[in-house]
Amino acid sequence: TLKELNQCSFQNCPSLASINFPAGITRIPYACFDNTGLTTLTIPDTIVAIEGAAFSRCAKLTSITLPKTLTALGEKFGAGVFNGCSALTEVNFAENGKLMIGAFTFNGCTSLTQITIPDTCTSIEYCAFSGAGLTSIDIPASVSSIANQAFYLCSSLSTITLHEGLISVDSMAFTGCTSVKEISLPRSLTTIGN
């Protein structure tokens, strides 16, 4: 029985349109499916980690369903799990334990106009949604920090909702969000910028 995949295993396979993960797989390694023809993706409950660039540049990928077992998106070997997935319109998170949305995870996902960040997310890292097509974002109370340039150049982003529990927002987190007209800062916020 297959127990693991290697990094870059199926990288640059543009005709690869679907995958069924064997039961023994627990992580998806770096750039494993980078630049493939995947259109929809359902990650099974056996997966606990998806490493950097695992599904980056999948230009046909429109829908992702992530399991409750997942604790990190892009924590190992860099970031950009779904970087440049320009057709991505739907991301479904199962309720799970603590989740970190890593650097560049949804960077350049220009068709991603909305996303529901789960109540188990604790941080949104560097450039996690930079250049995404988001029109609104509701940051749940579980998120204590928003990193530098997390929503950089999200020019369609008009509504930002921040909740009590947010402690820090790094420099340039919302720089280039030219459609934002108003924002309310929660009392729990103690740091803006470096």
DOLUMLUM-248635 format. One record per residue: residue in one letter; x, y, z of N, C-alpha, C in turn. Coordinates in nm, 3 decimals, always signed. Example, Ala and Ser with C-alpha at 12.3 -4.5 7.8 and 13.67 -1.06 7.14 Angstrom:
! DOLUMLUM-248635
<site 'a'; <+1.319; -0.569; +0.780>; <+1.230; -0.450; +0.780>; <+1.320; -0.330; +0.780>> <site 's'; <+1.285; -0.225; +0.708>; <+1.367; -0.106; +0.714>; <+1.290; +0.003; +0.787>> 
//
This chain:
! DOLUMLUM-248635
<site 't'; <+0.084; -0.119; +0.000>; <+0.000; +0.000; +0.000>; <+0.088; +0.125; +0.000>> <site 'l'; <+0.054; +0.219; -0.083>; <+0.129; +0.345; -0.092>; <+0.112; +0.426; +0.036>> <site 'k'; <+0.223; +0.468; +0.096>; <+0.219; +0.543; +0.222>; <+0.254; +0.689; +0.206>> <site 'e'; <+0.328; +0.725; +0.099>; <+0.362; +0.866; +0.080>; <+0.390; +0.898; -0.065>> <site 'l'; <+0.373; +1.024; -0.096>; <+0.406; +1.079; -0.227>; <+0.534; +1.159; -0.212>> <site 'n'; <+0.607; +1.176; -0.318>; <+0.728; +1.258; -0.314>; <+0.700; +1.396; -0.372>> <site 'q'; <+0.782; +1.493; -0.331>; <+0.763; +1.627; -0.384>; <+0.781; +1.627; -0.535>> <site 'c'; <+0.704; +1.710; -0.601>; <+0.706; +1.728; -0.747>; <+0.668; +1.602; -0.824>> <site 's'; <+0.605; +1.503; -0.761>; <+0.572; +1.375; -0.826>; <+0.494; +1.390; -0.956>> <site 'f'; <+0.397; +1.479; -0.958>; <+0.313; +1.495; -1.077>; <+0.319; +1.638; -1.130>> <site 'q'; <+0.422; +1.710; -1.095>; <+0.439; +1.848; -1.139>; <+0.444; +1.854; -1.292>> <site 'n'; <+0.380; +1.957; -1.347>; <+0.379; +1.982; -1.492>; <+0.318; +1.867; -1.571>> <site 'c'; <+0.207; +1.813; -1.521>; <+0.128; +1.712; -1.593>; <-0.006; +1.776; -1.627>> <site 'p'; <-0.011; +1.859; -1.733>; <-0.131; +1.938; -1.761>; <-0.255; +1.857; -1.799>> <site 's'; <-0.239; +1.731; -1.835>; <-0.356; +1.648; -1.869>; <-0.414; +1.576; -1.749>> <site 'l'; <-0.345; +1.579; -1.636>; <-0.394; +1.514; -1.513>; <-0.514; +1.593; -1.460>> <site 'a'; <-0.636; +1.535; -1.475>; <-0.759; +1.607; -1.442>; <-0.820; +1.567; -1.308>> <site 's'; <-0.785; +1.449; -1.254>; <-0.842; +1.408; -1.126>; <-0.746; +1.315; -1.054>> <site 'i'; <-0.766; +1.304; -0.923>; <-0.684; +1.214; -0.841>; <-0.769; +1.155; -0.730>> <site 'n'; <-0.746; +1.029; -0.700>; <-0.805; +0.961; -0.585>; <-0.689; +0.924; -0.494>> <site 'f'; <-0.688; +0.979; -0.374>; <-0.578; +0.956; -0.282>; <-0.596; +0.823; -0.210>> <site 'p'; <-0.491; +0.740; -0.204>; <-0.500; +0.615; -0.128>; <-0.512; +0.642; +0.022>> <site 'a'; <-0.568; +0.549; +0.095>; <-0.597; +0.566; +0.237>; <-0.475; +0.591; +0.324>> <site 'g'; <-0.357; +0.544; +0.285>; <-0.238; +0.558; +0.368>; <-0.168; +0.692; +0.361>> <site 'i'; <-0.206; +0.776; +0.270>; <-0.138; +0.905; +0.251>; <-0.182; +1.003; +0.361>> <site 't'; <-0.085; +1.068; +0.428>; <-0.118; +1.163; +0.535>; <-0.076; +1.306; +0.503>> <site 'r'; <+0.008; +1.324; +0.403>; <+0.049; +1.459; +0.365>; <+0.066; +1.467; +0.214>> <site 'i'; <+0.048; +1.586; +0.163>; <+0.071; +1.611; +0.021>; <+0.195; +1.700; +0.015>> <site 'p'; <+0.304; +1.647; -0.042>; <+0.432; +1.718; -0.037>; <+0.444; +1.835; -0.134>> <site 'y'; <+0.551; +1.907; -0.117>; <+0.584; +2.026; -0.194>; <+0.569; +2.002; -0.345>> <site 'a'; <+0.492; +2.090; -0.411>; <+0.475; +2.095; -0.557>; <+0.432; +1.962; -0.619>> <site 'c'; <+0.373; +1.875; -0.542>; <+0.336; +1.741; -0.589>; <+0.244; +1.746; -0.712>> <site 'f'; <+0.147; +1.837; -0.712>; <+0.053; +1.849; -0.823>; <+0.058; +1.988; -0.886>> <site 'd'; <+0.170; +2.055; -0.874>; <+0.190; +2.189; -0.931>; <+0.171; +2.185; -1.083>> <site 'n'; <+0.092; +2.278; -1.134>; <+0.072; +2.295; -1.278>; <+0.014; +2.169; -1.344>> <site 't'; <-0.093; +2.116; -1.284>; <-0.165; +2.003; -1.344>; <-0.300; +2.051; -1.395>> <site 'g'; <-0.376; +1.962; -1.456>; <-0.506; +1.996; -1.512>; <-0.623; +1.966; -1.420>> <site 'l'; <-0.596; +1.951; -1.289>; <-0.704; +1.922; -1.193>; <-0.814; +2.027; -1.204>> <site 't'; <-0.941; +1.982; -1.197>; <-1.054; +2.075; -1.205>; <-1.127; +2.089; -1.071>> <site 't'; <-1.143; +1.981; -0.999>; <-1.200; +1.984; -0.865>; <-1.111; +1.897; -0.776>> <site 'l'; <-1.117; +1.925; -0.647>; <-1.027; +1.856; -0.556>; <-1.096; +1.834; -0.422>> <site 't'; <-1.102; +1.709; -0.379>; <-1.151; +1.675; -0.247>; <-1.038; +1.602; -0.175>> <site 'i'; <-0.989; +1.665; -0.070>; <-0.879; +1.608; +0.007>; <-0.939; +1.518; +0.115>> <site 'p'; <-0.896; +1.391; +0.124>; <-0.955; +1.300; +0.222>; <-0.913; +1.330; +0.366>> <site 'd'; <-0.987; +1.273; +0.461>; <-0.963; +1.294; +0.604>; <-0.831; +1.236; +0.654>> <site 't'; <-0.763; +1.159; +0.574>; <-0.633; +1.104; +0.616>; <-0.522; +1.209; +0.609>> <site 'i'; <-0.546; +1.317; +0.534>; <-0.444; +1.421; +0.512>; <-0.444; +1.519; +0.629>> <site 'v'; <-0.326; +1.541; +0.689>; <-0.312; +1.637; +0.798>; <-0.233; +1.760; +0.756>> <site 'a'; <-0.156; +1.750; +0.647>; <-0.075; +1.866; +0.603>; <-0.065; +1.869; +0.451>> <site 'i'; <-0.073; +1.991; +0.398>; <-0.050; +2.015; +0.256>; <+0.066; +2.113; +0.249>> <site 'e'; <+0.175; +2.070; +0.188>; <+0.296; +2.152; +0.185>; <+0.292; +2.254; +0.072>> <site 'g'; <+0.385; +2.347; +0.078>; <+0.392; +2.458; -0.016>; <+0.386; +2.417; -0.162>> <site 'a'; <+0.315; +2.497; -0.240>; <+0.303; +2.483; -0.386>; <+0.244; +2.349; -0.430>> <site 'a'; <+0.184; +2.274; -0.338>; <+0.132; +2.141; -0.371>; <+0.037; +2.143; -0.490>> <site 'f'; <-0.047; +2.245; -0.499>; <-0.143; +2.256; -0.609>; <-0.131; +2.392; -0.679>> <site 's'; <-0.017; +2.455; -0.671>; <-0.002; +2.587; -0.734>; <-0.011; +2.576; -0.886>> <site 'r'; <-0.054; +2.684; -0.947>; <-0.063; +2.698; -1.093>; <-0.156; +2.597; -1.159>> <site 'c'; <-0.254; +2.547; -1.086>; <-0.355; +2.459; -1.146>; <-0.465; +2.549; -1.202>> <site 'a'; <-0.444; +2.594; -1.324>; <-0.528; +2.698; -1.386>; <-0.672; +2.655; -1.410>> <site 'k'; <-0.701; +2.525; -1.408>; <-0.837; +2.476; -1.432>; <-0.910; +2.442; -1.303>> <site 'l'; <-0.841; +2.447; -1.190>; <-0.900; +2.409; -1.062>; <-1.005; +2.512; -1.019>> <site 't'; <-1.130; +2.467; -1.002>; <-1.239; +2.558; -0.966>; <-1.291; +2.539; -0.824>> <site 's'; <-1.277; +2.418; -0.769>; <-1.338; +2.388; -0.640>; <-1.247; +2.299; -0.555>> <site 'i'; <-1.238; +2.333; -0.424>; <-1.156; +2.258; -0.329>; <-1.238; +2.228; -0.205>> <site 't'; <-1.231; +2.104; -0.157>; <-1.289; +2.068; -0.029>; <-1.176; +2.015; +0.058>> <site 'l'; <-1.157; +2.081; +0.174>; <-1.048; +2.048; +0.265>; <-1.102; +1.974; +0.387>> <site 'p'; <-1.027; +1.874; +0.438>; <-1.078; +1.789; +0.547>; <-1.064; +1.851; +0.685>> <site 'k'; <-1.136; +1.794; +0.781>; <-1.130; +1.839; +0.919>; <-0.996; +1.806; +0.985>> <site 't'; <-0.923; +1.712; +0.929>; <-0.794; +1.670; +0.985>; <-0.681; +1.767; +0.952>> <site 'l'; <-0.704; +1.855; +0.858>; <-0.599; +1.946; +0.811>; <-0.566; +2.051; +0.917>> <site 't'; <-0.438; +2.066; +0.947>; <-0.394; +2.167; +1.045>; <-0.306; +2.274; +0.984>> <site 'a'; <-0.250; +2.250; +0.866>; <-0.160; +2.349; +0.805>; <-0.171; +2.349; +0.654>> <site 'l'; <-0.180; +2.468; +0.601>; <-0.174; +2.488; +0.456>; <-0.044; +2.560; +0.427>> <site 'g'; <+0.054; +2.489; +0.373>; <+0.179; +2.551; +0.332>; <+0.280; +2.578; +0.439>> <site 'e'; <+0.280; +2.500; +0.545>; <+0.372; +2.526; +0.655>; <+0.514; +2.482; +0.624>> <site 'k'; <+0.531; +2.373; +0.551>; <+0.664; +2.318; +0.525>; <+0.708; +2.351; +0.382>> <site 'f'; <+0.837; +2.375; +0.363>; <+0.897; +2.402; +0.232>; <+0.834; +2.524; +0.164>> <site 'g'; <+0.807; +2.626; +0.237>; <+0.753; +2.747; +0.175>; <+0.603; +2.752; +0.180>> <site 'a'; <+0.547; +2.809; +0.078>; <+0.405; +2.837; +0.083>; <+0.343; +2.826; -0.056>> <site 'g'; <+0.229; +2.891; -0.072>; <+0.165; +2.898; -0.204>; <+0.092; +2.771; -0.244>> <site 'v'; <+0.025; +2.707; -0.151>; <-0.042; +2.580; -0.179>; <-0.131; +2.588; -0.303>> <site 'f'; <-0.214; +2.693; -0.312>; <-0.302; +2.711; -0.428>; <-0.266; +2.838; -0.505>> <site 'n'; <-0.144; +2.882; -0.495>; <-0.095; +3.003; -0.561>; <-0.122; +2.998; -0.713>> <site 'g'; <-0.184; +3.102; -0.763>; <-0.205; +3.113; -0.907>; <-0.314; +3.025; -0.963>> <site 'c'; <-0.401; +2.971; -0.880>; <-0.515; +2.892; -0.929>; <-0.623; +2.991; -0.971>> <site 's'; <-0.607; +3.046; -1.089>; <-0.687; +3.160; -1.133>; <-0.834; +3.129; -1.158>> <site 'a'; <-0.872; +3.004; -1.174>; <-1.014; +2.969; -1.195>; <-1.085; +2.931; -1.066>> <site 'l'; <-1.012; +2.926; -0.955>; <-1.068; +2.881; -0.827>; <-1.180; +2.975; -0.780>> <site 't'; <-1.299; +2.919; -0.760>; <-1.413; +2.999; -0.715>; <-1.470; +2.951; -0.582>> <site 'e'; <-1.436; +2.828; -0.541>; <-1.499; +2.772; -0.422>; <-1.397; +2.697; -0.336>> <site 'v'; <-1.393; +2.732; -0.206>; <-1.309; +2.663; -0.109>; <-1.397; +2.625; +0.009>> <site 'n'; <-1.402; +2.496; +0.040>; <-1.483; +2.447; +0.151>; <-1.393; +2.388; +0.258>> <site 'f'; <-1.397; +2.447; +0.377>; <-1.322; +2.396; +0.491>; <-1.414; +2.314; +0.578>> <site 'a'; <-1.373; +2.193; +0.616>; <-1.448; +2.117; +0.717>; <-1.411; +2.175; +0.853>> <site 'e'; <-1.501; +2.169; +0.949>; <-1.468; +2.214; +1.083>; <-1.359; +2.122; +1.138>> <site 'n'; <-1.256; +2.182; +1.192>; <-1.142; +2.102; +1.237>; <-1.076; +2.165; +1.358>> <site 'g'; <-0.958; +2.113; +1.392>; <-0.879; +2.172; +1.499>; <-0.817; +2.301; +1.449>> <site 'k'; <-0.719; +2.351; +1.517>; <-0.657; +2.477; +1.480>; <-0.596; +2.470; +1.341>> <site 'l'; <-0.621; +2.573; +1.263>; <-0.574; +2.580; +1.125>; <-0.500; +2.711; +1.103>> <site 'm'; <-0.388; +2.704; +1.033>; <-0.312; +2.822; +0.993>; <-0.319; +2.829; +0.841>> <site 'i'; <-0.357; +2.946; +0.788>; <-0.355; +2.964; +0.643>; <-0.219; +3.025; +0.610>> <site 'g'; <-0.133; +2.946; +0.547>; <+0.007; +2.983; +0.524>; <+0.027; +3.091; +0.418>> <site 'a'; <+0.151; +3.134; +0.409>; <+0.191; +3.239; +0.316>; <+0.158; +3.200; +0.171>> <site 'f'; <+0.106; +3.295; +0.098>; <+0.076; +3.281; -0.045>; <-0.025; +3.170; -0.077>> <site 't'; <-0.099; +3.119; +0.022>; <-0.189; +3.006; -0.001>; <-0.285; +3.030; -0.116>> <site 'f'; <-0.353; +3.144; -0.116>; <-0.450; +3.175; -0.221>; <-0.405; +3.298; -0.303>> <site 'n'; <-0.278; +3.323; -0.306>; <-0.221; +3.435; -0.382>; <-0.256; +3.420; -0.530>> <site 'g'; <-0.306; +3.528; -0.590>; <-0.336; +3.527; -0.732>; <-0.457; +3.446; -0.773>> <site 'c'; <-0.540; +3.408; -0.678>; <-0.664; +3.336; -0.710>; <-0.770; +3.441; -0.746>> <site 't'; <-0.760; +3.492; -0.866>; <-0.839; +3.608; -0.909>; <-0.989; +3.581; -0.921>> <site 's'; <-1.030; +3.456; -0.937>; <-1.173; +3.423; -0.946>; <-1.236; +3.393; -0.810>> <site 'l'; <-1.152; +3.388; -0.706>; <-1.202; +3.360; -0.571>; <-1.260; +3.489; -0.513>> <site 't'; <-1.392; +3.505; -0.525>; <-1.458; +3.628; -0.481>; <-1.507; +3.621; -0.338>> <site 'q'; <-1.526; +3.500; -0.286>; <-1.569; +3.484; -0.146>; <-1.511; +3.357; -0.087>> <site 'i'; <-1.490; +3.361; +0.042>; <-1.440; +3.245; +0.115>; <-1.487; +3.258; +0.260>> <site 't'; <-1.523; +3.148; +0.319>; <-1.560; +3.147; +0.460>; <-1.443; +3.087; +0.537>> <site 'i'; <-1.374; +3.171; +0.611>; <-1.262; +3.124; +0.691>; <-1.321; +3.056; +0.813>> <site 'p'; <-1.279; +2.932; +0.841>; <-1.340; +2.860; +0.953>; <-1.306; +2.920; +1.089>> <site 'd'; <-1.394; +2.896; +1.185>; <-1.377; +2.946; +1.321>; <-1.258; +2.883; +1.393>> <site 't'; <-1.192; +2.788; +1.329>; <-1.076; +2.723; +1.388>; <-0.945; +2.781; +1.338>> <site 'c'; <-0.953; +2.876; +1.246>; <-0.831; +2.938; +1.192>; <-0.773; +3.032; +1.296>> <site 't'; <-0.641; +3.021; +1.321>; <-0.576; +3.103; +1.423>; <-0.491; +3.216; +1.365>> <site 's'; <-0.444; +3.200; +1.241>; <-0.364; +3.306; +1.180>; <-0.374; +3.302; +1.029>> <site 'i'; <-0.357; +3.420; +0.970>; <-0.354; +3.435; +0.825>; <-0.217; +3.493; +0.794>> <site 'e'; <-0.136; +3.416; +0.722>; <+0.005; +3.450; +0.704>; <+0.032; +3.541; +0.583>> <site 'y'; <+0.158; +3.573; +0.567>; <+0.209; +3.666; +0.465>; <+0.152; +3.637; +0.326>> <site 'c'; <+0.090; +3.737; +0.266>; <+0.036; +3.731; +0.129>; <-0.060; +3.615; +0.107>> <site 'a'; <-0.126; +3.566; +0.211>; <-0.215; +3.450; +0.200>; <-0.322; +3.467; +0.092>> <site 'f'; <-0.377; +3.587; +0.081>; <-0.482; +3.614; -0.017>; <-0.443; +3.728; -0.112>> <site 's'; <-0.316; +3.761; -0.121>; <-0.276; +3.875; -0.204>; <-0.318; +3.855; -0.349>> <site 'g'; <-0.375; +3.959; -0.406>; <-0.418; +3.956; -0.545>; <-0.539; +3.869; -0.572>> <site 'a'; <-0.606; +3.821; -0.468>; <-0.727; +3.740; -0.487>; <-0.844; +3.830; -0.527>> <site 'g'; <-0.949; +3.772; -0.582>; <-1.064; +3.847; -0.628>; <-1.169; +3.872; -0.523>> <site 'l'; <-1.135; +3.855; -0.396>; <-1.231; +3.869; -0.286>; <-1.306; +4.002; -0.291>> <site 't'; <-1.438; +3.995; -0.264>; <-1.519; +4.117; -0.255>; <-1.552; +4.152; -0.111>> <site 's'; <-1.551; +4.050; -0.024>; <-1.573; +4.072; +0.119>; <-1.498; +3.964; +0.196>> <site 'i'; <-1.464; +3.997; +0.321>; <-1.396; +3.900; +0.407>; <-1.441; +3.920; +0.550>> <site 'd'; <-1.475; +3.809; +0.615>; <-1.514; +3.810; +0.756>; <-1.409; +3.729; +0.830>> <site 'i'; <-1.326; +3.797; +0.907>; <-1.218; +3.732; +0.981>; <-1.277; +3.684; +1.114>> <site 'p'; <-1.282; +3.552; +1.138>; <-1.345; +3.503; +1.261>; <-1.267; +3.541; +1.387>> <site 'a'; <-1.333; +3.537; +1.500>; <-1.274; +3.575; +1.629>; <-1.156; +3.486; +1.668>> <site 's'; <-1.147; +3.368; +1.609>; <-1.036; +3.276; +1.640>; <-0.902; +3.324; +1.583>> <site 'v'; <-0.907; +3.413; +1.483>; <-0.784; +3.464; +1.422>; <-0.726; +3.573; +1.511>> <site 's'; <-0.604; +3.548; +1.560>; <-0.539; +3.647; +1.648>; <-0.442; +3.736; +1.572>> <site 's'; <-0.397; +3.693; +1.453>; <-0.303; +3.777; +1.378>; <-0.325; +3.766; +1.228>> <site 'i'; <-0.306; +3.882; +1.165>; <-0.309; +3.892; +1.020>; <-0.172; +3.945; +0.979>> <site 'a'; <-0.101; +3.869; +0.898>; <+0.038; +3.901; +0.863>; <+0.049; +4.007; +0.754>> <site 'n'; <+0.171; +4.052; +0.736>; <+0.209; +4.150; +0.635>; <+0.154; +4.109; +0.498>> <site 'q'; <+0.089; +4.201; +0.432>; <+0.038; +4.187; +0.295>; <-0.060; +4.070; +0.277>> <site 'a'; <-0.125; +4.026; +0.384>; <-0.217; +3.912; +0.375>; <-0.324; +3.932; +0.268>> <site 'f'; <-0.374; +4.055; +0.255>; <-0.478; +4.085; +0.156>; <-0.429; +4.192; +0.057>> <site 'y'; <-0.301; +4.197; +0.036>; <-0.235; +4.295; -0.051>; <-0.294; +4.291; -0.193>> <site 'l'; <-0.330; +4.407; -0.243>; <-0.382; +4.424; -0.379>; <-0.510; +4.347; -0.408>> <site 'c'; <-0.593; +4.329; -0.307>; <-0.728; +4.273; -0.329>; <-0.817; +4.392; -0.364>> <site 's'; <-0.805; +4.438; -0.485>; <-0.869; +4.564; -0.525>; <-1.021; +4.558; -0.528>> <site 's'; <-1.081; +4.440; -0.534>; <-1.227; +4.426; -0.532>; <-1.283; +4.415; -0.391>> <site 'l'; <-1.196; +4.401; -0.292>; <-1.238; +4.384; -0.153>; <-1.301; +4.513; -0.101>> <site 's'; <-1.432; +4.508; -0.075>; <-1.501; +4.629; -0.029>; <-1.546; +4.621; +0.117>> <site 't'; <-1.564; +4.500; +0.169>; <-1.611; +4.483; +0.306>; <-1.514; +4.395; +0.384>> <site 'i'; <-1.464; +4.448; +0.495>; <-1.375; +4.375; +0.584>; <-1.439; +4.374; +0.722>> <site 't'; <-1.464; +4.255; +0.777>; <-1.522; +4.244; +0.910>; <-1.418; +4.179; +1.002>> <site 'l'; <-1.381; +4.253; +1.107>; <-1.285; +4.205; +1.206>; <-1.358; +4.186; +1.337>> <site 'h'; <-1.323; +4.081; +1.412>; <-1.393; +4.050; +1.536>; <-1.302; +4.061; +1.657>> <site 'e'; <-1.365; +4.072; +1.775>; <-1.290; +4.068; +1.901>; <-1.210; +3.938; +1.904>> <site 'g'; <-1.088; +3.945; +1.947>; <-0.998; +3.830; +1.946>; <-0.877; +3.858; +1.859>> <site 'l'; <-0.895; +3.946; +1.761>; <-0.783; +3.985; +1.675>; <-0.690; +4.075; +1.757>> <site 'i'; <-0.561; +4.036; +1.762>; <-0.464; +4.109; +1.843>; <-0.371; +4.195; +1.758>> <site 's'; <-0.328; +4.141; +1.643>; <-0.233; +4.218; +1.562>; <-0.263; +4.208; +1.413>> <site 'v'; <-0.240; +4.322; +1.347>; <-0.248; +4.333; +1.202>; <-0.115; +4.393; +1.158>> <site 'd'; <-0.038; +4.316; +1.081>; <+0.094; +4.362; +1.038>; <+0.085; +4.468; +0.930>> <site 's'; <+0.201; +4.528; +0.902>; <+0.213; +4.632; +0.800>; <+0.159; +4.584; +0.666>> <site 'm'; <+0.095; +4.673; +0.597>; <+0.050; +4.652; +0.460>; <-0.049; +4.537; +0.444>> <site 'a'; <-0.111; +4.491; +0.553>; <-0.203; +4.378; +0.546>; <-0.315; +4.400; +0.445>> <site 'f'; <-0.362; +4.524; +0.436>; <-0.473; +4.556; +0.344>; <-0.433; +4.662; +0.241>> <site 't'; <-0.304; +4.679; +0.217>; <-0.256; +4.777; +0.118>; <-0.307; +4.741; -0.021>> <site 'g'; <-0.356; +4.840; -0.092>; <-0.405; +4.818; -0.228>; <-0.548; +4.769; -0.236>> <site 'c'; <-0.617; +4.765; -0.124>; <-0.759; +4.727; -0.122>; <-0.839; +4.854; -0.150>> <site 't'; <-0.838; +4.896; -0.273>; <-0.889; +5.027; -0.313>; <-1.040; +5.042; -0.305>> <site 's'; <-1.113; +4.933; -0.289>; <-1.260; +4.940; -0.281>; <-1.314; +4.951; -0.139>> <site 'v'; <-1.227; +4.935; -0.038>; <-1.271; +4.943; +0.102>; <-1.311; +5.086; +0.136>> <site 'k'; <-1.432; +5.102; +0.192>; <-1.482; +5.234; +0.228>; <-1.482; +5.257; +0.378>> <site 'e'; <-1.495; +5.150; +0.457>; <-1.505; +5.164; +0.602>; <-1.458; +5.036; +0.669>> <site 'i'; <-1.399; +5.051; +0.787>; <-1.356; +4.934; +0.864>; <-1.369; +4.968; +1.012>> <site 's'; <-1.413; +4.873; +1.091>; <-1.422; +4.890; +1.236>; <-1.316; +4.803; +1.300>> <site 'l'; <-1.235; +4.864; +1.385>; <-1.127; +4.793; +1.452>; <-1.175; +4.743; +1.588>> <site 'p'; <-1.155; +4.613; +1.617>; <-1.201; +4.559; +1.745>; <-1.116; +4.611; +1.863>> <site 'r'; <-1.175; +4.616; +1.981>; <-1.103; +4.663; +2.100>; <-0.985; +4.573; +2.136>> <site 's'; <-0.991; +4.446; +2.098>; <-0.883; +4.352; +2.131>; <-0.755; +4.380; +2.053>> <site 'l'; <-0.765; +4.458; +1.945>; <-0.650; +4.487; +1.860>; <-0.550; +4.575; +1.935>> <site 't'; <-0.427; +4.525; +1.950>; <-0.323; +4.601; +2.023>; <-0.211; +4.650; +1.934>> <site 't'; <-0.196; +4.589; +1.814>; <-0.084; +4.627; +1.727>; <-0.129; +4.636; +1.582>> <site 'i'; <-0.095; +4.748; +1.519>; <-0.111; +4.763; +1.375>; <+0.025; +4.805; +1.323>> <site 'g'; <+0.080; +4.728; +1.231>; <+0.215; +4.756; +1.179>; <+0.318; +4.682; +1.260>> <site 'n'; <+0.443; +4.713; +1.230>; <+0.554; +4.640; +1.295>; <+0.573; +4.686; +1.437>> 
//
